[in-house]
Amino acid sequence: MSLTQIYLGLGSNIERETRLCAGLDALAGFLTGIRCSAVFESQPVGIKSGPFFNLVVSAYTELSLKELDRRLKSIEADNGRYAPDRKGLPLDIDVLLYGDLVGDFDGLILPRAEILKNAFVLWPLSMMAPDRVHPEAGKTMAALWRDAQIDQVLAPVRFEWQGQPLTPNSLL
């Protein structure tokens, strides 16, 4: 099976550093060529909770979209996402792009709508893949970010994974 490039959005507002690192560690167990964006703190969108840490991950996979989604849900579950007594969102992992797929795949809509709606997705995605063309909008991620009219405040934060800083000092 050939490798497919994917982009994932990760977020957490509970034990943010611990949960994001756990999610990244789990992803590293079955994805190849993982690259991480800078990490941003953002206010919650759509839920009442504390602020989030968010980042975008680029990687390659041999997994089908269905199997990838199953594994992501398992990682979320391992980190308390579906616990009945949870407060907030310990770990959220969304498939933003899976190759060039466009459409509804058993309820998973690609490209993910949040790319165009949320600064905490579009800004890091535009930094990682500035020349990548959004398959529906027809513009590069860099152009989409430059032209975005999204009323959300983001703050880059210091963050390390496996001893490597993810957020460059130039953003801090």
Backbone as CSV, one residue per row, in Angstrom:
resi,resn,N_x,N_y,N_z,CA_x,CA_y,CA_z,C_x,C_y,C_z
1,MET,0.849,-1.186,0.000,0.000,0.000,0.000,0.890,1.244,0.000
2,SER,0.472,2.269,-0.702,1.274,3.484,-0.782,0.990,4.398,0.414
3,LEU,1.892,5.342,0.613,1.757,6.285,1.719,0.886,7.467,1.301
4,THR,0.047,7.895,2.208,-0.816,9.049,2.002,-0.416,10.128,2.991
5,GLN,-0.259,11.363,2.492,0.038,12.469,3.404,-1.254,12.910,4.075
6,ILE,-1.150,13.104,5.378,-2.305,13.531,6.165,-1.927,14.736,7.006
7,TYR,-2.943,15.503,7.376,-2.799,16.597,8.328,-3.836,16.387,9.399
8,LEU,-3.394,16.451,10.646,-4.261,16.255,11.797,-4.242,17.501,12.664
9,GLY,-5.373,17.820,13.259,-5.449,18.892,14.244,-5.563,18.274,15.622
10,LEU,-4.713,18.731,16.550,-4.754,18.237,17.923,-5.061,19.384,18.863
11,GLY,-5.854,19.114,19.884,-6.171,20.125,20.878,-6.439,19.496,22.226
12,SER,-6.182,20.270,23.279,-6.445,19.821,24.642,-6.651,21.035,25.543
13,ASN,-7.568,20.894,26.497,-7.712,21.944,27.503,-7.689,21.383,28.928
14,ILE,-7.246,20.148,29.065,-7.055,19.512,30.377,-5.677,18.869,30.358
15,GLU,-4.843,19.199,31.353,-3.472,18.662,31.356,-2.905,18.790,29.950
16,ARG,-2.946,19.994,29.431,-2.702,20.247,28.012,-1.370,19.688,27.509
17,GLU,-0.302,19.972,28.198,1.004,19.480,27.738,1.081,17.961,27.809
18,THR,0.638,17.409,28.933,0.678,15.958,29.118,-0.142,15.245,28.055
19,ARG,-1.365,15.713,27.825,-2.263,15.046,26.868,-1.776,15.188,25.427
20,LEU,-1.287,16.375,25.059,-0.784,16.540,23.692,0.452,15.679,23.455
21,CYS,1.340,15.635,24.429,2.533,14.785,24.278,2.144,13.310,24.197
22,ALA,1.171,12.892,24.993,0.705,11.504,24.929,0.110,11.203,23.554
23,GLY,-0.656,12.145,23.023,-1.225,11.966,21.695,-0.147,11.881,20.620
24,LEU,0.848,12.757,20.700,1.946,12.735,19.731,2.751,11.449,19.835
25,ASP,2.996,11.002,21.065,3.722,9.737,21.252,2.961,8.577,20.609
26,ALA,1.645,8.558,20.797,0.830,7.484,20.221,0.847,7.560,18.691
27,LEU,0.747,8.744,18.142,0.786,8.904,16.682,2.123,8.439,16.115
28,ALA,3.197,8.717,16.836,4.533,8.323,16.381,4.674,6.808,16.304
29,GLY,3.797,6.082,16.973,3.846,4.628,16.951,3.366,4.014,15.644
30,PHE,2.615,4.774,14.821,2.106,4.180,13.582,2.120,5.113,12.370
31,LEU,2.542,6.356,12.548,2.666,7.270,11.417,4.142,7.506,11.127
32,THR,4.461,7.876,9.899,5.849,8.165,9.554,5.983,9.625,9.135
33,GLY,7.213,10.126,9.239,7.506,11.490,8.798,6.732,12.558,9.535
34,ILE,6.524,12.376,10.830,5.738,13.334,11.610,6.465,14.672,11.706
35,ARG,5.730,15.725,11.387,6.194,17.101,11.606,5.099,17.817,12.374
36,CYS,5.513,18.645,13.314,4.555,19.359,14.161,4.658,20.856,13.939
37,SER,3.521,21.516,13.982,3.488,22.969,13.904,3.864,23.547,15.257
38,ALA,3.943,24.859,15.290,4.025,25.565,16.562,2.743,25.261,17.343
39,VAL,2.809,25.458,18.654,1.646,25.234,19.517,1.076,26.594,19.904
40,PHE,-0.244,26.688,19.855,-0.942,27.939,20.136,-1.947,27.743,21.257
41,GLU,-2.084,28.761,22.073,-3.151,28.774,23.067,-4.313,29.552,22.471
42,SER,-5.509,28.996,22.625,-6.703,29.649,22.086,-7.850,29.506,23.066
43,GLN,-8.792,30.401,22.932,-10.006,30.307,23.720,-10.900,29.224,23.102
44,PRO,-11.735,28.587,23.921,-12.590,27.519,23.396,-13.599,28.050,22.369
45,VAL,-13.931,27.203,21.419,-14.931,27.520,20.403,-15.993,26.434,20.481
46,GLY,-17.218,26.846,20.752,-18.331,25.897,20.746,-18.566,25.174,22.063
47,ILE,-17.658,25.323,23.035,-17.878,24.726,24.354,-17.435,25.713,25.428
48,LYS,-17.972,25.553,26.617,-17.562,26.388,27.739,-16.497,25.631,28.509
49,SER,-15.289,26.179,28.495,-14.180,25.499,29.164,-13.002,26.450,29.248
50,GLY,-11.913,25.945,29.772,-10.680,26.720,29.826,-10.011,26.771,28.464
51,PRO,-8.927,27.556,28.339,-8.233,27.689,27.068,-7.578,26.383,26.613
52,PHE,-7.422,26.284,25.322,-6.833,25.112,24.674,-5.397,25.367,24.261
53,PHE,-4.652,24.293,24.133,-3.425,24.256,23.354,-3.783,23.503,22.081
54,ASN,-3.373,24.045,20.928,-3.662,23.425,19.636,-2.406,23.379,18.778
55,LEU,-2.319,22.364,17.926,-1.274,22.278,16.921,-1.766,21.435,15.760
56,VAL,-1.009,21.481,14.665,-1.296,20.671,13.494,-0.110,19.746,13.274
57,VAL,-0.404,18.518,12.891,0.619,17.509,12.614,0.491,17.079,11.154
58,SER,1.621,17.007,10.483,1.703,16.438,9.147,2.401,15.090,9.286
59,ALA,1.919,14.098,8.559,2.540,12.766,8.610,2.116,11.979,7.387
60,TYR,2.646,10.775,7.293,2.288,9.848,6.226,1.780,8.558,6.850
61,THR,0.799,7.947,6.163,0.229,6.712,6.675,-0.076,5.745,5.536
62,GLU,-0.029,4.471,5.872,-0.493,3.419,4.970,-1.927,3.028,5.299
63,LEU,-2.448,3.543,6.408,-3.786,3.170,6.858,-4.864,3.771,5.964
64,SER,-5.955,3.050,5.847,-7.134,3.622,5.187,-7.675,4.729,6.086
65,LEU,-8.491,5.591,5.513,-9.100,6.661,6.298,-9.912,6.085,7.455
66,LYS,-10.650,5.039,7.199,-11.484,4.421,8.237,-10.622,3.881,9.385
67,GLU,-9.528,3.205,9.050,-8.651,2.654,10.088,-7.926,3.774,10.829
68,LEU,-7.508,4.805,10.124,-6.870,5.952,10.780,-7.825,6.570,11.785
69,ASP,-9.053,6.819,11.366,-10.049,7.417,12.259,-10.289,6.531,13.482
70,ARG,-10.338,5.227,13.283,-10.526,4.302,14.402,-9.378,4.428,15.399
71,ARG,-8.152,4.496,14.898,-6.992,4.611,15.789,-6.979,5.943,16.519
72,LEU,-7.362,7.014,15.839,-7.404,8.324,16.492,-8.425,8.331,17.627
73,LYS,-9.568,7.723,17.403,-10.591,7.636,18.458,-10.084,6.803,19.641
74,SER,-9.305,5.783,19.357,-8.722,4.966,20.417,-7.721,5.775,21.248
75,ILE,-6.909,6.592,20.587,-5.953,7.461,21.306,-6.714,8.462,22.158
76,GLU,-7.771,9.047,21.600,-8.590,9.983,22.373,-9.179,9.282,23.604
77,ALA,-9.692,8.074,23.415,-10.283,7.319,24.521,-9.238,7.022,25.589
78,ASP,-8.042,6.630,25.169,-6.963,6.337,26.123,-6.607,7.563,26.962
79,ASN,-6.918,8.741,26.447,-6.602,9.987,27.146,-7.820,10.623,27.802
80,GLY,-8.890,9.852,27.970,-10.043,10.314,28.738,-11.088,11.079,27.969
81,ARG,-11.005,11.085,26.663,-11.949,11.865,25.857,-13.401,11.457,26.101
82,TYR,-13.640,10.176,26.261,-15.013,9.691,26.355,-15.410,9.281,27.771
83,ALA,-14.601,9.658,28.761,-14.924,9.338,30.156,-16.216,10.054,30.554
84,PRO,-17.123,9.345,31.224,-18.415,9.952,31.557,-18.311,11.141,32.508
85,ASP,-17.269,11.190,33.316,-17.148,12.270,34.308,-16.124,13.338,33.902
86,ARG,-15.708,13.345,32.645,-14.666,14.285,32.236,-15.181,15.717,32.277
87,LYS,-14.266,16.610,32.519,-14.552,18.043,32.485,-13.638,18.630,31.422
88,GLY,-14.213,19.246,30.403,-13.392,19.779,29.325,-13.063,18.707,28.294
89,LEU,-11.977,18.943,27.569,-11.595,18.061,26.466,-10.130,17.675,26.612
90,PRO,-9.864,16.482,27.176,-8.479,16.074,27.404,-7.661,15.979,26.122
91,LEU,-8.237,15.388,25.064,-7.508,15.264,23.805,-8.508,15.120,22.667
92,ASP,-8.317,15.974,21.667,-9.133,15.932,20.461,-8.174,15.819,19.287
93,ILE,-8.398,14.830,18.423,-7.569,14.661,17.219,-8.513,14.559,16.030
94,ASP,-8.377,15.505,15.104,-9.239,15.534,13.921,-8.417,15.358,12.656
95,VAL,-8.943,14.587,11.716,-8.346,14.500,10.389,-8.758,15.763,9.634
96,LEU,-7.777,16.581,9.275,-8.041,17.809,8.521,-8.013,17.531,7.021
97,LEU,-6.972,16.825,6.595,-6.794,16.455,5.195,-6.253,15.029,5.135
98,TYR,-6.742,14.255,4.200,-6.251,12.903,3.959,-5.994,12.823,2.463
99,GLY,-4.731,12.994,2.093,-4.410,13.058,0.668,-5.220,14.157,0.024
100,ASP,-5.829,13.833,-1.106,-6.666,14.800,-1.826,-8.151,14.469,-1.718
101,LEU,-8.525,13.654,-0.740,-9.926,13.247,-0.615,-10.839,14.437,-0.324
102,VAL,-11.968,14.436,-1.001,-13.011,15.436,-0.790,-14.337,14.693,-0.748
103,GLY,-15.118,14.959,0.293,-16.433,14.337,0.364,-16.763,13.852,1.764
104,ASP,-17.851,13.094,1.838,-18.338,12.527,3.087,-17.988,11.036,3.082
105,PHE,-17.147,10.648,4.022,-16.676,9.273,4.111,-17.180,8.679,5.428
106,ASP,-18.358,8.067,5.369,-19.001,7.499,6.566,-19.088,8.523,7.690
107,GLY,-19.490,9.741,7.360,-19.661,10.792,8.362,-18.432,11.641,8.608
108,LEU,-17.309,11.267,8.055,-16.090,12.058,8.181,-15.980,12.924,6.928
109,ILE,-16.172,14.230,7.092,-16.202,15.148,5.958,-14.816,15.734,5.740
110,LEU,-14.329,15.585,4.511,-13.002,16.101,4.156,-13.107,17.014,2.943
111,PRO,-12.333,18.088,2.911,-11.475,18.554,3.995,-12.324,19.034,5.164
112,ARG,-11.749,18.983,6.349,-12.490,19.351,7.559,-12.849,20.843,7.513
113,ALA,-14.104,21.147,7.802,-14.602,22.526,7.718,-13.853,23.484,8.635
114,GLU,-13.328,22.975,9.748,-12.637,23.829,10.714,-11.402,24.503,10.130
115,ILE,-10.873,23.967,9.031,-9.718,24.602,8.394,-10.044,26.048,8.052
116,LEU,-11.232,26.286,7.531,-11.622,27.627,7.103,-12.291,28.441,8.203
117,LYS,-12.642,27.806,9.312,-13.401,28.489,10.363,-12.588,28.877,11.578
118,ASN,-11.517,28.141,11.880,-10.813,28.340,13.141,-9.352,28.718,12.926
119,ALA,-8.972,29.833,13.522,-7.589,30.315,13.416,-6.611,29.302,13.985
120,PHE,-7.005,28.579,15.035,-6.098,27.606,15.655,-5.852,26.392,14.765
121,VAL,-6.596,26.267,13.675,-6.329,25.240,12.667,-5.625,25.870,11.465
122,LEU,-6.172,26.955,10.949,-5.661,27.537,9.710,-4.264,28.135,9.863
123,TRP,-3.988,28.853,10.960,-2.663,29.462,11.089,-1.561,28.395,11.114
124,PRO,-1.639,27.401,12.022,-0.566,26.399,12.000,-0.522,25.592,10.697
125,LEU,-1.667,25.325,10.094,-1.680,24.602,8.827,-1.017,25.432,7.732
126,SER,-1.264,26.733,7.738,-0.655,27.600,6.724,0.858,27.706,6.915
127,MET,1.323,27.558,8.139,2.765,27.576,8.401,3.417,26.273,7.945
128,MET,2.715,25.165,8.110,3.269,23.852,7.750,3.186,23.565,6.261
129,ALA,2.109,24.005,5.646,1.868,23.678,4.234,1.409,24.931,3.488
130,PRO,2.252,25.963,3.437,1.815,27.233,2.846,1.378,27.114,1.391
131,ASP,1.987,26.209,0.637,1.680,26.080,-0.788,0.623,25.020,-1.094
132,ARG,0.172,24.325,-0.075,-0.871,23.311,-0.262,-2.181,24.003,-0.612
133,VAL,-2.811,23.575,-1.670,-4.070,24.172,-2.108,-5.225,23.469,-1.415
134,HIS,-6.089,24.265,-0.823,-7.299,23.715,-0.206,-8.154,23.149,-1.338
135,PRO,-8.525,21.856,-1.256,-9.188,21.210,-2.391,-10.556,21.784,-2.753
136,GLU,-11.186,22.514,-1.869,-12.484,23.106,-2.204,-12.381,24.613,-2.416
137,ALA,-11.597,25.302,-1.588,-11.483,26.759,-1.698,-10.627,27.174,-2.892
138,GLY,-9.735,26.281,-3.347,-8.914,26.574,-4.510,-7.799,27.572,-4.270
139,LYS,-7.508,27.872,-3.016,-6.419,28.789,-2.657,-5.417,28.047,-1.791
140,THR,-4.188,28.558,-1.770,-3.187,27.957,-0.893,-3.541,28.251,0.560
141,MET,-3.001,27.437,1.443,-3.234,27.653,2.876,-2.688,29.018,3.304
142,ALA,-1.541,29.421,2.742,-0.970,30.728,3.081,-1.914,31.853,2.652
143,ALA,-2.490,31.750,1.466,-3.421,32.773,0.993,-4.699,32.779,1.829
144,LEU,-5.171,31.596,2.177,-6.363,31.522,3.027,-6.114,32.199,4.376
145,TRP,-4.935,31.974,4.967,-4.623,32.598,6.251,-4.478,34.108,6.084
146,ARG,-3.785,34.522,5.030,-3.582,35.956,4.799,-4.926,36.670,4.651
147,ASP,-5.893,36.029,3.996,-7.184,36.653,3.722,-8.245,36.337,4.777
148,ALA,-7.885,35.545,5.764,-8.869,35.101,6.762,-9.448,36.274,7.547
149,GLN,-10.713,36.169,7.815,-11.424,37.146,8.637,-12.010,36.399,9.831
150,ILE,-11.120,35.777,10.603,-11.539,34.949,11.726,-11.299,35.733,13.008
151,ASP,-12.342,35.919,13.788,-12.254,36.708,15.014,-11.898,35.805,16.196
152,GLN,-10.652,35.327,16.208,-10.150,34.510,17.311,-8.735,34.963,17.630
153,VAL,-8.436,34.987,18.914,-7.098,35.390,19.347,-6.280,34.140,19.650
154,LEU,-5.087,34.077,19.074,-4.168,32.971,19.330,-2.890,33.524,19.925
155,ALA,-2.275,32.739,20.798,-0.985,33.105,21.361,-0.045,31.915,21.244
156,PRO,1.066,32.062,20.508,2.045,30.981,20.466,2.591,30.715,21.870
157,VAL,2.808,29.448,22.205,3.315,29.090,23.536,4.531,28.179,23.403
158,ARG,5.411,28.261,24.405,6.555,27.341,24.463,6.019,25.931,24.665
159,PHE,6.567,25.002,23.899,6.104,23.620,24.003,7.206,22.727,23.461
160,GLU,7.495,21.664,24.195,8.479,20.685,23.750,7.836,19.314,23.653
161,TRP,8.274,18.581,22.650,7.897,17.181,22.514,9.168,16.412,22.213
162,GLN,9.400,15.368,22.991,10.592,14.529,22.869,11.867,15.375,22.865
163,GLY,11.879,16.373,23.756,13.057,17.208,23.938,13.275,18.254,22.862
164,GLN,12.373,18.358,21.907,12.512,19.334,20.817,11.458,20.432,20.957
165,PRO,11.876,21.694,20.859,10.883,22.772,20.906,10.048,22.772,19.624
166,LEU,8.741,22.890,19.779,7.849,22.944,18.610,7.582,24.367,18.166
167,THR,7.537,25.283,19.108,7.261,26.662,18.778,8.586,27.424,18.667
168,PRO,8.881,27.963,17.481,10.139,28.684,17.321,10.167,29.975,18.145
169,ASN,11.347,30.330,18.603,11.493,31.555,19.406,11.004,32.781,18.649
170,SER,11.072,32.768,17.324,10.648,33.923,16.544,9.150,34.219,16.705
171,LEU,8.383,33.211,17.133,6.942,33.421,17.364,6.625,33.834,18.801
172,LEU,7.569,33.611,19.695,7.277,33.861,21.112,7.540,35.293,21.502
